[in-house]
Amino acid sequence: MADFQNQRRANRARILGDIMYSRMTSGEFYKARMRDCSDDGIGFVSEHPYLRDTRIYLKSRDKRDTSRHPVVIMWSMLNYPINKERPLYRIGARFDT
């Protein structure tokens, strides 16, 4: 049996909230659900999977907030339990400075 090794540099706090993301700084944004966050990364649930090292931009769902935060995808996997009609994906990303 393999031991799980946490590769994060900082502990993540469980924070549930709604966010949006896009592959470009301007363009179509998609809804996502934030799961946790730390000083160097974020975990969220999305309808779309992404490959490692893909760069995306996050923002809040507040229409007044125009800031976009670049992140780099570190991992993506199916969210359990699996909904066959509408699968969701858990995604881990680090903030890109």
Secondary structure as GFF3:
##gff-version 3
##sequence-region A 1 97
A	DSSP	beta_strand	13	22	.	.	.	ID=ss1
A	DSSP	beta_strand	30	37	.	.	.	ID=ss2
A	DSSP	beta_strand	41	46	.	.	.	ID=ss3
A	DSSP	beta_strand	55	60	.	.	.	ID=ss4
A	DSSP	beta_strand	69	78	.	.	.	ID=ss5
A	DSSP	beta_strand	89	95	.	.	.	ID=ss6
###
